[in-house]
């Protein structure tokens, strides 16, 4: 069963525990590249540093490149309705929530890929 997480920190800590952390970073980098965002996350980053780098990247896109931001949401497959219904009045909270949504969706890709690759 696909694990459920309360926040980004919980998700990242469990990714490390389950040996999916590096695969999560690789998938994030792949999705950024597919969205046309020249942004690389280092596998040397701690989960907290990774989250902060992600937040900075997302905030940059929201402020400076909405087209690439929208492409990223599309590539990662974050539901448009969820984004539309989010409160964007506090940019820090908004970016935190977007970061969590991105991580959850990418985590889901990594989890399914590994679950079904190991069962073949």
N, C-alpha and C positions, 0 to 999 in steps of 0.2 A: 504494500500500500504506500502511495506517495506521502511522504512526511509533510506536515503542516507546520508553519512557523509564525511566530508572533511579530517578529521584527527582523531587520537586516542582520543585526549582531547574532541573534539566535540561529539564523540560516547559515551564516558564514562559519560560526563555531561548529555547527553540525557538519558542514561541508568538509571542514578539516578533519573532524573525528571519523568521518566515513570515507576518507581518502578521495574526495571529489573536488577538493579545493582547486587543484591545478587544472582539472578539466573544466571547472567553472570559469576560471580566468581565461583559458583557451577559447571557450565558447563565447565569452564576452568580447574578447578581441576579434574573433571571427565575425560576430554580429556587428561590431563597430565598423569593421572594414566593409562589410556588405552594405552598411548604411551610408558609406562615404565619409565616415568620421575618422580622421587620422589621429587615433588615440590608442595607445598601448598600455595595458596594465601589466605590471611586472609580477612575475611569479615569486619574486623576493619580498613582496609586500606582505605585511601581517594582515589579518582580516580587517582590523580597524583602519589601517593605512589604505587598504583596497577600497573600503567603503568611502573614505574621505576623498580619494582620487576620483571615484565614480561620481560622487556628489559634485565635485568641482567641474568635472567634464559635463555633467548634465546641466548644471547651472550655466556654464559657458554656452552650451547649445541653446538653451531657453532664451538667454539674453542676446546672443549674437547670430544664431543660425537656426531659425525655426524650421526651415526646410529639412535640414539634416536631422534635427530633433524628431520631426514627424517621421522621417525615414527610419530612424532608429526604433521608434515605437512600433512601426509597421514590421520591420525585420524581426524584432524580438517577439512580436505578436502580443503586445499589451493591448487589452480590449479598449477600444476607443470610448465606449460608454463609461468605463471606469474613470478614464482621464477627464472626460467632460463633466462628470459629477463631482470631481474633487474641488475643494476650496483652494483657490490659488491666491488668496489675500495675503498670506504669510509665505513669502518665497522660500524661506528656510524649511518650513514644514512641508511645503509642496515638493521641494527637491528631495527631502527625506522620504516622502511617500512614493515619489516616482522611482527613486533608487530601490526601494523595497519591491515595488512592482516589477521592475526590470530584473532584479535578482531572483525573485520568485519564479518568473517565467523562464529565465535561463537555467535556473536550478532544475525546473521541470524537464527541460530538454535534456540536460546532462543525466538526470536520474533515469528517465525513460530509455535513453540511448544505452546506458550501462545495464539497466535491468534486463532489457531484451537482447542485448549483445551477449550477455552471460548465460542466457537461457536457450541460446540457439544450439 
